[in-house]
Amino acid sequence: MRHIIAAIATLLAGWATIYMIGLDKEVNKLDNISKLIKSTAMEDKKIKVQTHTKSATQTKKTETNNQQDDEVANKIKALKEKAGNLAAFKTSTLYKKSCASCHGNVGEGIIGSKLIGKDKEYLLTALKDFKSGKRKNYVMYGLLGNLEDKQLEELASEIATFKAKLDKASK
Ligand code: HEC
């Protein structure tokens, strides 16, 4: 009986040793894992820093945009107060008829994007790209299909002057 107990004890001890070695390995594994986690954490930090910088620029950009929006909105308001209505801000018949409903009388943007403050080259490229379908937008594509390239150029030139015009008109 004693022999049997001794044998079982030895077996248990052996198993325990093996188990402990195993645990050691596990601990090593854990160590490695935590090292790995730490290194990714650094990567994470790097990524975080990058995203942070990015969002900081983005915030700045949005702020500038908001400031510009506010500026345009204030000037439109001033124009309304001064002239009684926006009729003082004259635009071509083509713009009034075909574009103002979505982009606003002053290009301030309603359903369509804000156009005021954008330069001629940017506007013309956008219009050409909409017309050719390179830049996909069904509304603009459908609208510009009937217009000649010369008209696109005229529109781009005209819209590019909106900002200066508004500045002048709201003084
Ligand atoms: C039915 C509404 C609607 C009308 C009318 C309309 N647009 Fe647009 N326009 C849009 C929408 C919506 C967008 C945004 C499309 C996009 O960004 O993909 C847009 C985008 C644009 C852009 C690009 C702006 C940018 O920031 O990249 C320009 C330029 C433009 N329109 C000019 C015009 C001109 C010029 C006319 C008149 C011939 C006109 N639009 C008429 C709805 C309209």
py3Dmol code that shows the C-alpha trace and the ligand (Angstrom):
import py3Dmol

protein = """\
ATOM      1  CA  MET A   1       0.000   0.000   0.000  1.00  0.00           C
ATOM      2  CA  ARG A   2       2.799   2.371   0.937  1.00  0.00           C
ATOM      3  CA  HIS A   3       4.493   1.592  -2.313  1.00  0.00           C
ATOM      4  CA  ILE A   4       1.448   2.460  -4.215  1.00  0.00           C
ATOM      5  CA  ILE A   5       1.041   5.776  -2.382  1.00  0.00           C
ATOM      6  CA  ALA A   6       4.745   6.528  -2.900  1.00  0.00           C
ATOM      7  CA  ALA A   7       4.389   5.731  -6.574  1.00  0.00           C
ATOM      8  CA  ILE A   8       1.358   7.967  -6.909  1.00  0.00           C
ATOM      9  CA  ALA A   9       3.163  10.749  -5.014  1.00  0.00           C
ATOM     10  CA  THR A  10       6.176  10.434  -7.309  1.00  0.00           C
ATOM     11  CA  LEU A  11       3.902  10.518 -10.316  1.00  0.00           C
ATOM     12  CA  LEU A  12       2.132  13.571  -8.963  1.00  0.00           C
ATOM     13  CA  ALA A  13       5.437  15.248  -8.207  1.00  0.00           C
ATOM     14  CA  GLY A  14       6.654  14.430 -11.704  1.00  0.00           C
ATOM     15  CA  TRP A  15       3.485  15.694 -13.228  1.00  0.00           C
ATOM     16  CA  ALA A  16       3.694  18.809 -11.061  1.00  0.00           C
ATOM     17  CA  THR A  17       7.252  19.427 -12.259  1.00  0.00           C
ATOM     18  CA  ILE A  18       6.208  18.984 -15.840  1.00  0.00           C
ATOM     19  CA  TYR A  19       3.244  21.215 -15.168  1.00  0.00           C
ATOM     20  CA  MET A  20       5.495  23.860 -13.632  1.00  0.00           C
ATOM     21  CA  ILE A  21       7.876  23.699 -16.582  1.00  0.00           C
ATOM     22  CA  GLY A  22       4.876  24.109 -18.768  1.00  0.00           C
ATOM     23  CA  LEU A  23       3.771  27.083 -16.723  1.00  0.00           C
ATOM     24  CA  ASP A  24       7.232  28.528 -17.040  1.00  0.00           C
ATOM     25  CA  LYS A  25       6.895  28.260 -20.748  1.00  0.00           C
ATOM     26  CA  GLU A  26       3.493  29.855 -20.460  1.00  0.00           C
ATOM     27  CA  VAL A  27       5.016  32.620 -18.411  1.00  0.00           C
ATOM     28  CA  ASN A  28       7.625  33.070 -21.106  1.00  0.00           C
ATOM     29  CA  LYS A  29       4.888  33.065 -23.640  1.00  0.00           C
ATOM     30  CA  LEU A  30       3.010  35.629 -21.593  1.00  0.00           C
ATOM     31  CA  ASP A  31       6.178  37.630 -21.341  1.00  0.00           C
ATOM     32  CA  ASN A  32       6.575  37.545 -25.063  1.00  0.00           C
ATOM     33  CA  ILE A  33       2.970  38.428 -25.547  1.00  0.00           C
ATOM     34  CA  SER A  34       3.207  41.365 -23.207  1.00  0.00           C
ATOM     35  CA  LYS A  35       6.366  42.497 -24.990  1.00  0.00           C
ATOM     36  CA  LEU A  36       4.491  42.211 -28.235  1.00  0.00           C
ATOM     37  CA  ILE A  37       1.607  44.148 -26.788  1.00  0.00           C
ATOM     38  CA  LYS A  38       3.995  46.800 -25.552  1.00  0.00           C
ATOM     39  CA  SER A  39       5.594  47.153 -28.948  1.00  0.00           C
ATOM     40  CA  THR A  40       2.233  47.422 -30.631  1.00  0.00           C
ATOM     41  CA  ALA A  41       1.258  49.920 -27.985  1.00  0.00           C
ATOM     42  CA  MET A  42       4.154  52.018 -29.194  1.00  0.00           C
ATOM     43  CA  GLU A  43       2.979  51.562 -32.721  1.00  0.00           C
ATOM     44  CA  ASP A  44      -0.427  52.519 -31.464  1.00  0.00           C
ATOM     45  CA  LYS A  45       0.997  55.624 -29.915  1.00  0.00           C
ATOM     46  CA  LYS A  46       2.697  56.492 -33.166  1.00  0.00           C
ATOM     47  CA  ILE A  47      -0.544  55.981 -35.010  1.00  0.00           C
ATOM     48  CA  LYS A  48      -2.384  57.960 -32.374  1.00  0.00           C
ATOM     49  CA  VAL A  49       0.076  60.797 -32.678  1.00  0.00           C
ATOM     50  CA  GLN A  50      -0.360  60.727 -36.417  1.00  0.00           C
ATOM     51  CA  THR A  51      -4.149  60.669 -36.225  1.00  0.00           C
ATOM     52  CA  HIS A  52      -3.971  63.357 -33.635  1.00  0.00           C
ATOM     53  CA  THR A  53      -1.866  65.581 -35.846  1.00  0.00           C
ATOM     54  CA  LYS A  54      -4.161  64.832 -38.720  1.00  0.00           C
ATOM     55  CA  SER A  55      -7.282  65.635 -36.789  1.00  0.00           C
ATOM     56  CA  ALA A  56      -5.634  68.772 -35.499  1.00  0.00           C
ATOM     57  CA  THR A  57      -5.080  69.919 -39.073  1.00  0.00           C
ATOM     58  CA  GLN A  58      -8.551  68.838 -39.956  1.00  0.00           C
ATOM     59  CA  THR A  59      -9.968  70.767 -37.039  1.00  0.00           C
ATOM     60  CA  LYS A  60      -7.953  73.744 -38.136  1.00  0.00           C
ATOM     61  CA  LYS A  61      -9.223  73.336 -41.653  1.00  0.00           C
ATOM     62  CA  THR A  62     -12.819  73.035 -40.472  1.00  0.00           C
ATOM     63  CA  GLU A  63     -12.319  76.078 -38.304  1.00  0.00           C
ATOM     64  CA  THR A  64     -10.996  78.045 -41.245  1.00  0.00           C
ATOM     65  CA  ASN A  65     -13.884  76.816 -43.338  1.00  0.00           C
ATOM     66  CA  ASN A  66     -16.305  77.782 -40.622  1.00  0.00           C
ATOM     67  CA  GLN A  67     -14.697  81.166 -40.345  1.00  0.00           C
ATOM     68  CA  GLN A  68     -14.995  81.585 -44.079  1.00  0.00           C
ATOM     69  CA  ASP A  69     -18.604  80.412 -43.929  1.00  0.00           C
ATOM     70  CA  ASP A  70     -19.311  82.901 -41.176  1.00  0.00           C
ATOM     71  CA  GLU A  71     -17.597  85.621 -43.133  1.00  0.00           C
ATOM     72  CA  VAL A  72     -19.633  84.876 -46.252  1.00  0.00           C
ATOM     73  CA  ALA A  73     -22.840  84.591 -44.220  1.00  0.00           C
ATOM     74  CA  ASN A  74     -22.155  87.913 -42.503  1.00  0.00           C
ATOM     75  CA  LYS A  75     -21.445  89.617 -45.780  1.00  0.00           C
ATOM     76  CA  ILE A  76     -24.615  88.235 -47.333  1.00  0.00           C
ATOM     77  CA  LYS A  77     -26.496  89.493 -44.295  1.00  0.00           C
ATOM     78  CA  ALA A  78     -24.856  92.880 -44.609  1.00  0.00           C
ATOM     79  CA  LEU A  79     -25.750  92.935 -48.277  1.00  0.00           C
ATOM     80  CA  LYS A  80     -29.368  92.132 -47.502  1.00  0.00           C
ATOM     81  CA  GLU A  81     -29.539  94.892 -44.914  1.00  0.00           C
ATOM     82  CA  LYS A  82     -27.828  97.377 -47.130  1.00  0.00           C
ATOM     83  CA  ALA A  83     -29.635  96.865 -50.373  1.00  0.00           C
ATOM     84  CA  GLY A  84     -32.845  95.486 -48.954  1.00  0.00           C
ATOM     85  CA  ASN A  85     -32.346  92.333 -50.972  1.00  0.00           C
ATOM     86  CA  LEU A  86     -29.758  90.348 -52.816  1.00  0.00           C
ATOM     87  CA  ALA A  87     -30.698  91.880 -56.147  1.00  0.00           C
ATOM     88  CA  ALA A  88     -27.679  94.126 -55.725  1.00  0.00           C
ATOM     89  CA  PHE A  89     -25.558  91.064 -56.340  1.00  0.00           C
ATOM     90  CA  LYS A  90     -25.930  90.689 -60.075  1.00  0.00           C
ATOM     91  CA  THR A  91     -25.206  87.419 -61.774  1.00  0.00           C
ATOM     92  CA  SER A  92     -25.608  86.265 -65.349  1.00  0.00           C
ATOM     93  CA  THR A  93     -28.951  84.937 -66.485  1.00  0.00           C
ATOM     94  CA  LEU A  94     -27.365  81.572 -67.087  1.00  0.00           C
ATOM     95  CA  TYR A  95     -26.094  81.340 -63.524  1.00  0.00           C
ATOM     96  CA  LYS A  96     -29.342  82.623 -62.062  1.00  0.00           C
ATOM     97  CA  LYS A  97     -31.432  80.307 -64.169  1.00  0.00           C
ATOM     98  CA  SER A  98     -29.365  77.135 -64.064  1.00  0.00           C
ATOM     99  CA  CYS A  99     -27.183  77.218 -60.993  1.00  0.00           C
ATOM    100  CA  ALA A 100     -28.468  79.577 -58.299  1.00  0.00           C
ATOM    101  CA  SER A 101     -31.313  77.309 -57.210  1.00  0.00           C
ATOM    102  CA  CYS A 102     -28.838  74.773 -55.839  1.00  0.00           C
ATOM    103  CA  HIS A 103     -25.680  76.789 -55.265  1.00  0.00           C
ATOM    104  CA  GLY A 104     -27.266  80.010 -54.031  1.00  0.00           C
ATOM    105  CA  ASN A 105     -27.430  83.500 -55.496  1.00  0.00           C
ATOM    106  CA  VAL A 106     -23.965  84.273 -54.215  1.00  0.00           C
ATOM    107  CA  GLY A 107     -22.629  80.748 -54.647  1.00  0.00           C
ATOM    108  CA  GLU A 108     -22.922  80.246 -50.915  1.00  0.00           C
ATOM    109  CA  GLY A 109     -24.165  76.701 -51.378  1.00  0.00           C
ATOM    110  CA  ILE A 110     -27.617  75.242 -50.681  1.00  0.00           C
ATOM    111  CA  ILE A 111     -28.170  71.750 -52.068  1.00  0.00           C
ATOM    112  CA  GLY A 112     -25.078  72.110 -54.201  1.00  0.00           C
ATOM    113  CA  SER A 113     -21.686  72.832 -52.710  1.00  0.00           C
ATOM    114  CA  LYS A 114     -20.404  76.235 -51.798  1.00  0.00           C
ATOM    115  CA  LEU A 115     -18.781  77.768 -54.861  1.00  0.00           C
ATOM    116  CA  ILE A 116     -17.874  81.224 -53.642  1.00  0.00           C
ATOM    117  CA  GLY A 117     -14.174  81.680 -53.014  1.00  0.00           C
ATOM    118  CA  LYS A 118     -13.094  78.949 -55.433  1.00  0.00           C
ATOM    119  CA  ASP A 119     -10.814  79.927 -58.262  1.00  0.00           C
ATOM    120  CA  LYS A 120     -11.600  79.743 -61.936  1.00  0.00           C
ATOM    121  CA  GLU A 121      -9.274  76.884 -62.711  1.00  0.00           C
ATOM    122  CA  TYR A 122     -10.733  74.710 -59.971  1.00  0.00           C
ATOM    123  CA  LEU A 123     -14.294  75.495 -61.038  1.00  0.00           C
ATOM    124  CA  LEU A 124     -13.639  74.911 -64.720  1.00  0.00           C
ATOM    125  CA  THR A 125     -11.944  71.589 -64.047  1.00  0.00           C
ATOM    126  CA  ALA A 126     -14.883  70.543 -61.887  1.00  0.00           C
ATOM    127  CA  LEU A 127     -17.384  71.524 -64.565  1.00  0.00           C
ATOM    128  CA  LYS A 128     -15.461  69.792 -67.346  1.00  0.00           C
ATOM    129  CA  ASP A 129     -15.048  66.679 -65.237  1.00  0.00           C
ATOM    130  CA  PHE A 130     -18.742  66.602 -64.388  1.00  0.00           C
ATOM    131  CA  LYS A 131     -19.639  67.007 -68.033  1.00  0.00           C
ATOM    132  CA  SER A 132     -17.313  64.275 -69.210  1.00  0.00           C
ATOM    133  CA  GLY A 133     -18.399  61.980 -66.395  1.00  0.00           C
ATOM    134  CA  LYS A 134     -14.865  61.775 -65.000  1.00  0.00           C
ATOM    135  CA  ARG A 135     -16.240  63.223 -61.802  1.00  0.00           C
ATOM    136  CA  LYS A 136     -19.413  61.344 -61.103  1.00  0.00           C
ATOM    137  CA  ASN A 137     -22.441  63.337 -60.132  1.00  0.00           C
ATOM    138  CA  TYR A 138     -25.693  62.708 -61.918  1.00  0.00           C
ATOM    139  CA  VAL A 139     -27.172  66.106 -61.111  1.00  0.00           C
ATOM    140  CA  MET A 140     -24.242  68.064 -62.458  1.00  0.00           C
ATOM    141  CA  TYR A 141     -23.702  65.633 -65.316  1.00  0.00           C
ATOM    142  CA  GLY A 142     -27.306  66.006 -66.404  1.00  0.00           C
ATOM    143  CA  LEU A 143     -27.193  69.772 -66.116  1.00  0.00           C
ATOM    144  CA  LEU A 144     -23.992  70.380 -67.983  1.00  0.00           C
ATOM    145  CA  GLY A 145     -24.767  68.088 -70.883  1.00  0.00           C
ATOM    146  CA  ASN A 146     -26.589  70.912 -72.653  1.00  0.00           C
ATOM    147  CA  LEU A 147     -23.906  73.487 -72.097  1.00  0.00           C
ATOM    148  CA  GLU A 148     -21.035  74.226 -74.425  1.00  0.00           C
ATOM    149  CA  ASP A 149     -17.453  74.354 -73.204  1.00  0.00           C
ATOM    150  CA  LYS A 150     -17.463  78.103 -73.793  1.00  0.00           C
ATOM    151  CA  GLN A 151     -20.376  78.451 -71.402  1.00  0.00           C
ATOM    152  CA  LEU A 152     -18.586  76.373 -68.804  1.00  0.00           C
ATOM    153  CA  GLU A 153     -15.658  78.715 -69.061  1.00  0.00           C
ATOM    154  CA  GLU A 154     -17.896  81.754 -68.734  1.00  0.00           C
ATOM    155  CA  LEU A 155     -19.566  80.275 -65.680  1.00  0.00           C
ATOM    156  CA  ALA A 156     -16.252  79.378 -64.076  1.00  0.00           C
ATOM    157  CA  SER A 157     -14.933  82.896 -64.738  1.00  0.00           C
ATOM    158  CA  GLU A 158     -18.064  84.454 -63.359  1.00  0.00           C
ATOM    159  CA  ILE A 159     -18.260  82.335 -60.204  1.00  0.00           C
ATOM    160  CA  ALA A 160     -14.584  83.009 -59.523  1.00  0.00           C
ATOM    161  CA  THR A 161     -15.415  86.705 -59.187  1.00  0.00           C
ATOM    162  CA  PHE A 162     -18.201  86.158 -56.648  1.00  0.00           C
ATOM    163  CA  LYS A 163     -15.993  86.560 -53.615  1.00  0.00           C
ATOM    164  CA  ALA A 164     -14.541  89.900 -54.673  1.00  0.00           C
ATOM    165  CA  LYS A 165     -17.974  91.005 -55.794  1.00  0.00           C
ATOM    166  CA  LEU A 166     -19.508  90.159 -52.445  1.00  0.00           C
ATOM    167  CA  ASP A 167     -16.651  91.870 -50.619  1.00  0.00           C
ATOM    168  CA  LYS A 168     -17.244  94.980 -52.654  1.00  0.00           C
ATOM    169  CA  ALA A 169     -21.033  94.876 -52.496  1.00  0.00           C
ATOM    170  CA  SER A 170     -21.183  94.361 -48.731  1.00  0.00           C
ATOM    171  CA  LYS A 171     -18.795  97.213 -47.896  1.00  0.00           C
TER     172      LYS A 171
END
"""
ligand_1 = """\
43
HEC
C -30.074 70.508 -58.870
C -29.018 71.097 -58.113
C -27.829 71.687 -58.826
C -27.816 72.618 -59.835
C -29.006 73.261 -60.530
C -26.406 72.885 -60.114
N -25.610 72.160 -59.293
Fe -23.583 72.252 -59.190
N -23.597 70.818 -57.791
C -24.704 70.224 -57.241
C -24.288 69.213 -56.299
C -25.203 68.313 -55.475
C -22.879 69.236 -56.293
C -21.930 68.363 -55.488
C -21.457 67.258 -56.371
C -20.201 66.607 -55.906
O -19.418 67.222 -55.164
O -19.986 65.480 -56.334
C -22.482 70.256 -57.241
C -21.157 70.582 -57.496
C -20.753 71.615 -58.285
C -19.388 72.057 -58.460
C -18.167 71.450 -57.789
C -17.925 72.175 -56.504
C -16.744 71.681 -55.740
O -16.566 72.156 -54.617
O -15.991 70.834 -56.217
C -19.396 73.109 -59.320
C -18.206 73.910 -59.804
C -20.763 73.323 -59.690
N -21.569 72.404 -59.042
C -21.184 74.320 -60.550
C -22.489 74.442 -60.990
C -22.881 75.355 -62.047
C -21.951 76.311 -62.776
C -24.221 75.187 -62.213
C -25.098 75.844 -63.229
C -24.825 75.536 -64.605
C -24.665 74.169 -61.257
N -23.583 73.750 -60.571
C -25.980 73.765 -61.085
C -26.015 70.530 -57.518
C -26.437 71.408 -58.481
"""
view = py3Dmol.view(width=600, height=400)
view.addModel(protein, "pdb")
view.setStyle({"model": 0}, {"cartoon": {"style": "trace"}})
view.addModel(ligand_1, "xyz")
view.setStyle({"model": 1}, {"stick": {}})
view.zoomTo()
view.show()
